[in-house]
Every structure is written in C-alpha cells, then in structure tokens.
C-alpha cells in the first residue's frame, strides 16, 4: 500500500536508574541495597495512570570496569522491576550500556542510541515522550533522541517533574 504512513502511537518516560529511581551509592548492583528515592514510587504510579510506558535507560560502567558482572546488573534490574511490579508499577523494559567510558561505545549516554532502540521497539512517539535523569548526560541523551528532557536535582526532584509533565503536557 503506497502512501500508507505508520504512526508512532505510544508515549513513554525514559528514566535513568541510579540517582533517579533508586539511591545511587556508587556502582549499584546488590539487590539487598535497593532503596527507592522518596516520592518516586507515587510519581511512577501517576505516570502509569496517565498512560506512559516506563523505560529505564542506564549506564552501568562497573561492568566494563570489572567491578561486577552483567549478570549482577541484570539481577538487580530484575529485582528492581519485580519490586515496582509488586507496588503496581510495570517497567516496560530496561536498556543498559555495559561499557566503561573509555570503551567509546555507541550505546553509552549521552548517546541517544538506547532511547532510539526503545523508540523503534515500542513504536514510541517522541513528541509525547520524556527523559528524566540526574546527570547532564541523561538530559543530553534525551535531547539528542528528540524527547523533552529534564534534570532531577534537589530543587526539581522526580515528583516536581512528574507534576510538571502531567500538568503541562497532557
């Protein structure tokens, strides 16, 4: 069928992991140390209720540096997703860069590679999607992928940006 246009129909919030969803105490891979940042669980519920897919985009350089294994990171991701699921929050997927910065890979944030992969996989509309992260590289990743991106800080925490998104972009 010539002229048939396929539209991206899903909206998503792309989320950094450590320092955004859970406390970042440095090289996070031990499930026993998982601690959600205050207000994140309620905010994630609000985003789900508003119809957003939640997709984690995370750099895990500790793997590339030999500090823990990819299996360790995958087990942590699985545990985090199971804990959130138990609380009524479904994480659609986790996209993870396993390289150290010195590897100069294509997938490490601020590269938009992982977000672009998620956009293709889940038919995501970038005009209705967002990136939230606690580092400038997270924001740059989102901007480079064409999604509105917001930096989480002590003044503008996860709850602040969730309310902003739901108030001004719904």
C-alpha positions as MATLAB code, in Angstrom:
seq = 'XXXXXXXXXXXXXXXXXXXXXXXXXXXXXXXXXXXXXXXXXXXXXXXXXXXXXXXXXXXXXXXXXXXXXXXXXXXXXXXXXXXXXXXXXXXXXXXXXXXXXXXXXXXXXXXXXXXXXXXXXXXXXXXXXXXXXXXXXXXXXXXXXXXXXXXXXXXXXXXXXXXXXXXXXX';
ca = [
       0.000    0.000    0.000;
       1.732    3.091   -1.186;
       1.234    6.222    0.832;
       0.430    4.278    3.999;
       2.016    6.054    6.938;
       2.726    4.268   10.189;
       2.300    6.457   13.238;
       4.140    6.094   16.495;
       1.363    5.575   18.984;
       2.921    5.032   22.398;
       4.183    7.620   24.811;
       6.985    6.902   27.255;
       9.021    8.327   30.047;
      12.634    7.249   29.720;
      14.254    7.025   33.117;
      17.805    6.925   34.298;
      18.134    4.337   37.063;
      20.702    5.171   39.760;
      20.094    8.571   41.322;
      16.744    8.910   39.575;
      14.663    5.903   40.664;
      16.890    4.398   43.339;
      19.541    5.812   45.620;
      22.921    5.935   43.897;
      25.557    4.891   46.397;
      28.094    4.096   43.663;
      28.171    1.040   41.407;
      24.720   -0.220   42.309;
      24.321   -3.955   41.697;
      23.439   -5.598   45.024;
      19.641   -6.124   45.294;
      19.887   -6.032   49.097;
      20.866   -2.367   48.874;
      17.932   -1.250   46.709;
      16.332    1.871   48.147;
      13.824    3.922   46.195;
      14.226    7.683   46.270;
      11.465    9.432   48.230;
       8.424   10.224   46.116;
       9.483    8.121   43.125;
       7.010    5.269   43.637;
       3.993    7.587   43.813;
       5.261    9.551   40.801;
       5.765    6.400   38.741;
       2.191    5.342   39.565;
       0.927    8.717   38.346;
       2.839    8.350   35.066;
       1.462    4.824   34.532;
      -2.074    6.055   35.228;
      -1.548    8.799   32.629;
      -0.720    6.129   30.038;
       3.069    6.403   29.875;
       5.306    3.428   29.292;
       8.255    3.464   31.697;
      11.594    2.544   30.152;
      14.881    2.564   32.029;
      17.977    3.756   30.154;
      21.062    3.091   32.268;
      24.844    3.242   32.010;
      26.493    0.532   34.098;
      30.202    1.215   33.692;
      31.023   -1.016   36.652;
      30.594   -3.962   34.290;
      33.128   -2.615   31.813;
      35.466   -1.807   34.693;
      35.214   -5.368   36.038;
      33.595   -4.334   39.346;
      30.552   -6.553   38.827;
      29.167   -8.742   36.074;
      26.453   -8.160   33.514;
      24.522  -10.944   35.262;
      24.793   -8.993   38.563;
      23.358   -5.904   36.860;
      20.603   -7.889   35.168;
      19.678   -9.488   38.511;
      19.489   -6.037   40.097;
      17.318   -4.764   37.235;
      15.039   -7.787   37.572;
      14.736   -7.273   41.328;
      14.012   -3.553   40.897;
      11.312   -4.303   38.304;
       9.779   -7.019   40.497;
       9.649   -4.679   43.498;
       7.985   -1.992   41.405;
       5.571   -4.518   39.879;
       4.569   -5.593   43.379;
       3.741   -1.919   44.010;
       1.618   -1.764   40.838;
       4.242   -0.223   38.556;
       5.238   -2.022   35.377;
       8.577   -1.154   33.843;
       8.225   -1.835   30.122;
      11.907   -2.541   29.552;
      15.447   -1.827   30.693;
      18.101   -0.793   28.161;
      21.613   -0.958   29.574;
      25.067    0.077   28.411;
      27.650   -2.278   29.917;
      30.732   -0.361   28.774;
      33.156    1.927   30.558;
      33.553    5.471   29.227;
      36.962    4.520   27.836;
      35.343    1.925   25.540;
      33.901    4.729   23.354;
      30.857    2.593   22.540;
      27.776    3.771   20.637;
      25.321    2.980   23.435;
      26.638    4.926   26.442;
      24.694    8.028   27.431;
      24.817   10.822   26.352;
      24.456    8.890   23.096;
      20.765    8.563   22.163;
      21.347    5.006   20.896;
      19.446    3.170   23.654;
      16.483    5.548   23.554;
      16.373    5.216   19.767;
      16.338    1.424   20.125;
      13.425    1.674   22.567;
      11.563    4.064   20.257;
      11.819    1.545   17.411;
      10.982   -1.478   19.553;
       7.889    0.049   21.180;
       6.620    2.386   18.459;
       7.064    5.466   20.653;
       6.021    8.964   19.694;
       8.912   11.247   20.652;
       6.659   14.330   20.695;
       4.727   12.949   23.687;
       7.669   11.347   25.495;
      10.223   12.495   28.061;
      13.593   11.688   29.624;
      14.230   12.137   33.349;
      17.694   11.800   34.831;
      20.018   13.157   37.468;
      23.029   13.844   35.250;
      23.585   16.205   32.320;
      24.418   13.139   30.177;
      20.873   11.844   30.772;
      19.381   15.126   29.600;
      21.692   15.270   26.567;
      20.752   11.690   25.680;
      17.072   12.588   25.638;
      17.581   15.825   23.730;
      19.674   14.013   21.107;
      16.869   11.464   20.719;
      14.346   14.264   20.228;
      12.445   13.957   23.504;
      11.868   16.673   26.085;
      14.362   16.075   28.884;
      14.516   17.206   32.482;
      17.277   17.191   35.088;
      16.415   15.890   38.522;
      18.026   17.906   41.312;
      17.389   18.807   44.928;
      15.241   21.741   43.729;
      13.433   19.871   40.947;
      13.042   16.285   42.115;
      11.220   13.396   40.437;
       7.853   14.455   41.882;
       8.321   18.013   40.619;
       8.948   16.864   37.037;
       6.130   14.307   37.158;
       3.672   17.014   38.177;
       5.092   19.344   35.530;
       4.722   16.727   32.793;
       1.186   15.836   33.816;
       0.107   19.475   34.152;
       1.676   20.977   31.037;
       1.977   18.085   28.617;
      -1.278   16.190   28.979;
];
